[in-house]
Amino acid sequence: MRSDYGPSEQLGLAKPGPALKGVLVTLFVIWVVFALAINWGGASEQLFLLFVGNPEAILDGQLWRLVTPLFMHLPTGGIGHILMTLLGLYFLGHSLEETWGARRFLSFLFWSGVLAYFVQFLAALMLPVYFRERLVPSEWFGAMPIVDAIAIAWALSFRGRTIRLFFVLPISARGLLLFVIGMNVLMVIAGALNFAGHVALFAGMGAGWLFGGGTPSPARRLLLGLRLKRLQAEHERLELQRKNRLKRSNLRVIDGGRSKEDSSPDDKTWLN
């Protein structure tokens, strides 16, 4: 997939910004390290599994498993998993980084991924066994929830643009939105449980709307609304305290000035 900006930019690939470049390099290097260690260095796959999501391990206090699965991609049997992740991040991520800036972009990636896997962790605890076995893998990993989050955020942020899906098929932002949602629904129907888990992918799409569905995002608008209500409540509390202090002081305002019945102007009785 690539985004279209104008005729001159359709001739080459967009250059990723520093934040996106750092993310791509980090994910690729981590994959290479584990692939070399397991496939050529004789390391046990248990080393890899130490960093993937596992509900029982998280309950035992291994909270890093809510974050580290975002950096783990299948180190054996092919390169499809890491390749699709890198391509998804590259073709849509650079537009968001240019628009948002590096700080918001990196924050979006991190919190979207963590929220996606945290929701899946809760689902693994609460869903009946029948649904859990079909929607949540026993161990999950990969940054595909972030890729889905980026796709949703891109579609909502650039409504007037199009992308070339698989480098060929032009598709609008709305079409991309329907494509991503539709593909995930079809995967659930087909029973194709992926490495990340269906719940994490749908939660990632939700995070894409929550953290990236506009500027400011729905999450920031909610935060600003709550902050405004807090400030209004604080103002009302201080105003009530001020009124109560006035009542307790028994102070009152006495009208000034002199009436016609007052003493003559030459009377200096009340001068001091």
N, C-alpha and C positions, 0 to 999 in steps of 0.2 A: 504494500500500500504506500502511496505517496500523496501528499497534498499539492494542489495546483494553486499557484499564485499569479502567474502570468506566462505569456509565451516564452519569454527569455529563460524562465526558471524551469521550464518543462524539459530542457535539454540535458540537465544534469541533476545529480542527487544533492539534496540540501545538506549544508554543512551543520552538524550538530553543535549546540552551544557547549560551553565548558562543563556545565552541570550534567547534561545528558551524556556527554563524552565520558565523564568520570564514572557515571552509573554503568554505561556499557562496558567500559574497560574493567571495572570492578567485578561485574557478573561474569565476564568472560575469563578473567584471571582465576577467579575462584573455581569455575568449572574445570579449567585446565589443570589446576593443582590437584583436585580430587580425582580427575580422570587419570592423570599420570600416577598418582599415588596408588590407586586401586588396580588399574590395568597393567602397570609396568613396575610399580614399586612394591607390590606384594602386600599393601595395606589392606586391612579388613574393611568390608562394607559397613561394619559397625561404627567405624569412624564417621562415615557419611551420615548414618542414621542417628548419630548423636545430636545432629543439628536440625532434623526435620520435625514437623509437628506431630505430636502424639498426646492425646488427651490425658491418658493415665500419667505420663511423665510430667505434664504440666501441672496436674493436680498434686504431684509429689514435690512441687516447688521449682521445677526446671522451667522457669518463666522465659528464658531466652528462646525457647521453642516457639514463642509467638512472633519473634522477629527474624531469627536466623533462617527459617524456611524460605523467606523471600530471596535469599542469596543462593539457594541450593538448586541445582538442576541435574537431571539424570546423567551420571558420569560414565555409564556403560551402555553398550548396545546401540549407539548411534548419536547423532548430533542434532536431531530434529527438535528436541525439547529446548535446548539452549538457543538454537538458531531462530525458531519462531518467536521466542521471547525477545531476543535482540532486535529482530526486524520490527516487531510490533512497537517496541519502545522507540526505535529510531524514526520510523515513518510518521508517527503522530506526535512524539514527544517534543521535537524541536520547535514546532509551532507554538506549543504551550509555553515552553521556556522563553521564547522570544517575547510573548505577550505578557506573561506573568513576572518574569525575572527568575533568576536562579534560586533565590531563597524560597519563594512560594512554590516553585516547581518541585524542589527536593522535599519540602514539607508535605506537599500533596502526595508524592510517591510513597513516602514513608508511612504516613498516617492512613492512606488508603489500604496499603498492604497489611498493616497491623490490624486495622479494624476488620478487614475481610477475614483474616485468620482467627481473630478473637471471636467473631460471630460464629465461625465454624466450630470453634472449640465449645462454645455454649450449646450449639446445635448437637454436637456429639454427646453432650451430657443429657440433653432434654428430649431428643427425638426417640420415638419407639425404635426398637431394634430393626424392624422391617424397613423403615425409611432411612435409618442411619446407615445401614449396609449399602444402600443404593445411592446415597447422596454424599456421604463422608467417608473417605478412605481411612484405614486404620493409621496410616502415616502419610502426611501431606507435605508437599514442598513445591517450589517454583514461584516465579514472579508473574504468572499469567493473570492472577487477580488484579495486579497493577496495570497490566496491558488492557484489560477490560475497563478498568477505571479511566485510563487515558482515552480510550475510544469514546466512552460516554462523555467525558469532559470536553473532548475535541468537538464532538457533534453538537453539544450544547453551546459551545463558545464560538464556533465558526459556522453559523447557520447558513450563510450565503455561499460557502465554499464547496468544492467537490474534491474527491480524492480518486486516484486510479487504483482500484482494488486489484492486487496481484499484478501491478504495473500496467494493466490493460483496461479493465472495466471501469468507466467513469461512474462514480456513485456520489450522490449528494450527502450532506451531513445527516439529513433525516434518514436517507437510505442506509447510511452506516449504522445509525442508531438501531434501526429495525434489523439489520443484518446481524449485529453483535448479539442482540437479545434473542433473535430467532435461532441463531446457531446454538446458543446455550440451551434453549428450550428443546431443540431437536436432540441434542446430546443427552439430555435427561430422558427424553422419550426412548431413545435408542439404548439406554442403559450403559452408555460409554463413560464409565467413571474414570476421570483423568487424574493426573498426579496431584493437582491442587485441590480437587474436590468441587462438586457442584455448588455447595453452599458458599464456599469462598469466592467463586466466580460471580455469583449473583450478588453477594455482599460487596464485592469489588465494584460492580456496576453501580450499586447504591452509593458507595463511597465516592465514585466519580461524579455523581450528581450532587452529593452533599458538600464535597470540598471543591468541586470544579464547575458546578452548574451556573456560572455567571460571576460577575465581579461587582460587588462582593458576592461570595458564594453563599448558598443557603445556610451553611453552618455559621459563617461570620455574621450574616444578618440576624440569625437567631441569637448569637452571642451579644451583638450590639443591642438587640431588643431587650434582652435580660439585663444588660448593664444599665440601659436607660431606665427600666423599671426600678432597679435597685437605687439609682440616684434620685428618682422621684420619691421613692419611699423614704429615703434618708432626708430629703428636703422637707417632706411632710412631718417627719418625726422631730426635726429641729425646730420647725415652725410651731408645732404643738408645745414643745418644751419652752419656747420663748413666751408663748401666751400664758402658760401655767406659771412661769416665774413672775410675770406682770401681775397676775391675780393674787399670788401669795405675798407680794410686796406691799399691797394696800396703797399703792401710789395712784394718784389721779391727776389729771390735767386741770389746772385752774385757769379760767379765762382771764386774760389781761385787759388793760384799758381802764378808763374811768367813765363813770356815768355822769349824767347832768346833775344828779343830786350830790355829787362829791363836793368837797370843800373847794373854796375858791382857788384860782391858780396861784394866789400868793401863799396858800397854805403849804408849808414844807414838811407836814407831819410825816408823810409817807415817802419822803425823799430817800431815806436810807433803809 
